[in-house]
Amino acid sequence: MEIINLDPHHPEVSQLLRDIDELMNTLYPPSSNQLIPADELAASDVYFVGARTESVLMGCGALVPKTDEADSLTPYAELKRVYVQPPYRGLGVSRHIMQTLIDHASQVGFSVLRLETGIRQTEAIGLYTSLGFVQREAFGNYEPDPLSVYMELALS
């Protein structure tokens, strides 16, 4: 498995993003989906990576720089589009993607990582918890949502 930088407009990546959208739209109503579009993933300050074998893009994840509205001196990165295709789940792909994102965030100076996930994504919540993420209140532009779980990880 290799971690590579992704172009969100590449046809293979576009298909993966459509797969994510389809899954999220079957799990949650539109008002609870926080899907970042490909154009935002293409921004120069977004770190968007994928895990691939020689022939298959297995999954992806992104770090999106943000600033806390209440404290403009506290930038953080939000994890978005963390996803692994069903045939590759349970093989450590998502942990590898997550560790790459965490390491990158530390290297570029973020002190906090945040994420929003859904209550029906119990495996993802378990992974995030095992990596040290803790639950928190809604952050940024998120409104409290009973279908959402908000988490953060303090980086040293």
Salt bridges, closest charged atoms under 4 A:
GLU12 OE1 - ARG52 NH1 3.01
ASP21 OD1 - ARG81 NH1 2.71
ASP39 OD1 - HIS9 NE2 3.08
ASP68 OD2 - ARG114 NH1 3.74
GLU78 OE1 - LYS66 NZ 4.00
GLU78 OE2 - LYS80 NZ 3.76
GLU152 OE1 - ARG114 NE 2.87
GLU152 OE1 - ARG136 NH1 2.68
